Amino acid sequence: MAPLQAVYEDFSACCDEFVEGVSYLKDRAMPKAVNRFQQAYESVGRADVYHNKYGSYCGLARVLSGDATGLEMCRHASKSELHDGDVYLNLARAEWFYENRKAVIIALKKGLQVDNRHPGLRQMREQLGIRQRSPLPFLPRTHPLNHALGKLMRHAVAV
């Protein structure tokens, strides 16, 4: 789905363990990435501006290494994040790993509310192909009227 890399490459203010963890994540060396992200996460307090970022990367690396506790770590990091789109992108990636499409869409929407110009969130939303609203939302998507009106509306736009 979305590439496994940090979207913002300026880590000059981040700790060395985090930067090393990003490098291991790019190389798909998950045990080393988990270790470094865990060290970075434990090195900062809850009030630190990077606390949620470090936690989300640690959670994603855990998920990708087969540790289900990483998903909860990503969810927890996103609950109090107000500025960093990477946190929501990591949550969306983790939810995607567990094939929870609805949660992926929610994470992307919340992330884009926080940072609507975030390239990783925008890319994943495009790749996912989020559906448009059905023509008659009070009827199920599978209803024949929704199918017929949807085809007509798509055809009218294409012409």
Rosetta blueprint (number, residue, H / E / L):
1 M L
2 A L
3 P L
4 L L
5 Q L
6 A L
7 V L
8 Y L
9 E L
10 D L
11 F L
12 S L
13 A L
14 C L
15 C L
16 D H
17 E H
18 F H
19 V H
20 E H
21 G H
22 V H
23 S H
24 Y H
25 L H
26 K H
27 D L
28 R L
29 A L
30 M H
31 P H
32 K H
33 A H
34 V H
35 N H
36 R H
37 F H
38 Q H
39 Q H
40 A H
41 Y H
42 E H
43 S L
44 V L
45 G L
46 R L
47 A L
48 D L
49 V L
50 Y L
51 H H
52 N H
53 K H
54 Y H
55 G H
56 S H
57 Y H
58 C H
59 G H
60 L H
61 A H
62 R H
63 V H
64 L H
65 S L
66 G L
67 D L
68 A L
69 T H
70 G H
71 L H
72 E H
73 M H
74 C H
75 R H
76 H H
77 A H
78 S H
79 K H
80 S L
81 E L
82 L L
83 H L
84 D L
85 G H
86 D H
87 V H
88 Y H
89 L H
90 N H
91 L H
92 A H
93 R H
94 A H
95 E H
96 W H
97 F H
98 Y L
99 E L
100 N L
101 R H
102 K H
103 A H
104 V H
105 I H
106 I H
107 A H
108 L H
109 K H
110 K H
111 G H
112 L H
113 Q H
114 V H
115 D L
116 N L
117 R L
118 H L
119 P H
120 G H
121 L H
122 R H
123 Q H
124 M H
125 R H
126 E H
127 Q H
128 L H
129 G L
130 I L
131 R L
132 Q L
133 R L
134 S L
135 P L
136 L L
137 P L
138 F L
139 L L
140 P L
141 R L
142 T L
143 H L
144 P H
145 L H
146 N H
147 H H
148 A H
149 L H
150 G H
151 K H
152 L H
153 M H
154 R H
155 H H
156 A H
157 V H
158 A H
159 V L
